[in-house]
Amino acid sequence: MSSPPEADLSTDELFARTLQGDEEDEDAWFAIWQLHHRGGEEIFQRAAAWLQSASPKERGRGANILSQLDFRHRPPERIARFVDALLPALAKEQDAAVLQAMTAALGHLGDDRRGVPALLSLREHPDAHVRFGVVMGLSRFRDAQVLQALIQLSRDSDEIVREWATFTLGSQAREVDTPELREALVDRLSESNVKIRGEALLGLALRKDARVLEPLRRVLEGPGVTTLDVEAAQALEDVSLLPLLRGHREAFNQEDEDHEFRAVLFEAIHALESLSR
């Protein structure tokens, strides 16, 4: 397999390319990815210097680069240096897009002792982009304060924040099971947003919470069933849902249906049929 063209660019060229386009520009992110792989002291120093730039774009890209720099080998002392660079910049940052990049970077760095307090301090920030970054930053941590913040954010006024907080609580933190977490997921069952509702259904099903059976049955009886709903049926392991899943299989139009949904549906049916034998 040949190397991506970014591998042949100089460090100067890669840094310049990270600034092109908007925040989600594909070529810019390929350049960031290449800097992550290339690693080393020079790239760290340049990214850290960008955190102090007058340009919001450079400050955000500095955080993007530091977030996963040297990810293949980052001893604790190196992570500490990255956090040392980020925290003072975060404390004085006002730009919402930059704060989102910085909070996500703290999550990637995984320093719970210093990163978590900084993230928690922004959980009620007035800008939804920042609160979304807080969810991303907190998603890998599991202590009680973090879980309480994620529960709070699962009730956020912004749909994207609610969706990702519910996903984090429901699926990513599936090893955690508390009454408060379950209640937060139950609260999201009434969502009109099918993704949020689906994440709540799946999170409760993974914990075998009996309260999810009837809401899940009603969803499977209606139109617009999603892969999350089917995954919840499989996770709950209640064979009474099999006829509903088989009904969706029989309604398939081979040419029009989503192949991912089809694969998830057939897997769920197979799993529940195995349980019923």
C-alpha positions, 0 to 999 in steps of 0.5 A, spaced: 500 500 500 502 506 498 503 512 503 498 518 502 501 524 499 501 528 505 507 523 507 511 526 502 510 534 505 514 537 509 512 539 516 511 546 514 507 544 508 503 540 513 501 545 518 499 550 512 495 545 509 491 544 516 488 551 515 485 550 509 477 550 508 472 550 514 473 546 520 471 539 517 475 540 511 478 533 509 484 535 506 486 539 513 484 533 517 489 528 513 494 533 514 493 533 522 492 525 521 499 525 518 502 530 523 499 525 529 503 520 526 509 524 524 510 526 531 516 529 535 518 535 539 518 540 533 511 538 532 509 539 539 512 546 540 509 548 533 502 546 535 503 549 542 505 555 540 499 556 535 495 555 542 497 562 543 496 565 536 492 571 535 488 567 530 482 562 532 483 557 526 491 556 528 489 556 536 483 550 534 488 547 529 494 547 535 489 543 539 487 538 534 494 536 533 496 536 540 490 531 541 493 525 538 500 527 537 504 521 538 498 517 540 502 510 538 507 512 544 505 517 549 508 516 556 505 519 562 510 525 562 509 527 555 501 527 556 503 532 562 506 536 557 501 536 552 496 538 558 500 543 561 500 547 554 492 546 553 490 548 560 492 555 560 490 556 553 483 553 555 482 558 561 483 564 557 479 562 550 473 565 548 472 562 541 466 557 542 469 553 536 476 553 539 474 551 546 470 545 542 477 543 539 480 544 546 475 540 550 475 534 545 483 534 546 483 534 553 478 527 552 483 524 548 489 526 552 486 522 558 488 526 564 483 525 569 486 529 575 487 535 571 483 535 565 476 533 568 476 539 572 477 543 566 471 540 562 466 540 568 467 547 569 464 548 562 458 544 562 454 550 563 457 554 557 452 558 553 454 555 547 452 549 545 458 547 541 462 548 547 457 543 551 458 538 545 466 539 546 465 537 553 461 531 552 466 529 547 472 530 552 468 527 558 466 521 554 472 516 556 472 518 564 467 514 569 467 517 576 461 520 579 462 527 577 463 525 570 457 521 570 453 526 573 455 532 568 453 527 562 446 526 566 445 533 566 448 534 559 443 528 556 437 533 558 441 539 554 436 544 550 441 542 544 439 536 540 446 534 538 448 535 545 443 530 548 444 525 543 451 524 544 451 525 552 445 519 551 450 515 547 455 516 552 451 514 558 447 508 554 453 505 550 460 507 551 459 507 559 455 500 558 459 497 564 456 503 569 449 501 572 446 506 577 439 508 578 441 515 576 443 513 570 438 508 568 433 514 570 436 519 565 435 514 559 428 513 561 427 520 561 429 520 553 424 515 551 419 520 550 424 524 545 421 525 538 428 525 535 429 518 533 437 517 534 436 520 542 430 515 543 434 509 540 440 511 544 436 511 550 432 504 548 439 501 547 442 503 553 437 500 557 436 494 553 444 493 555 442 493 562 436 489 561 432 494 564 425 491 564 422 498 563 424 498 556 420 492 553 414 496 552 417 502 549 421 498 544 415 494 542 411 500 540 417 502 536 418 496 533 410 496 531 411 502 528 414 505 521 421 508 521 425 503 525 432 504 526 438 500 527 439 502 534 432 500 535 434 493 532 440 493 536 436 494 542 431 488 541 438 484 540 441 486 547 434 485 551 434 478 549 427 478 549 424 473 544 417 476 544 420 481 540 422 476 534 415 476 530 416 484 530 423 483 527 421 478 522 415 482 520 420 487 518 425 482 514 418 480 510 417 487 508 424 488 505 424 491 498 431 488 496 433 494 492 431 500 496 433 498 503 439 500 507 444 494 507 447 496 514 440 496 517 438 489 513 445 486 516 443 488 523 436 486 523 438 479 520 443 478 526 438 480 531 433 475 528 439 470 528 441 471 535 434 471 538 432 465 534 438 462 537 435 463 544 428 461 543 431 454 541 
